[in-house]
Amino acid sequence: MLLTPHIAGASVQGHLALMEEVVEDIIRDLEEEKTTYEVSERMWELMA
């Protein structure tokens, strides 16, 4: 599952920076590496 933050009102540069980080994390996950902002099952339970 891919979660991204709410980014209304962000600049073009902010959108690009976020998308770059998202793509890098997707690549990390595909290479079976730990993602930068991984959410554990326990964290998910607390946020739900």
DAMOVEN-V81595 format. One record per pair of residues at least 12 apart in sequence whose ideal C-beta (glycine too) atoms are under 8 Angstrom apart, sorted by the first residue. I is the first residue (numbers start at 1). J is the second residue. Records with the same first field share a line. If there is no record, write none. Layout:
I->J / J
This chain:
2->22 / 26
3->39
4->18 / 22
5->18
21->36
24->36
25->37
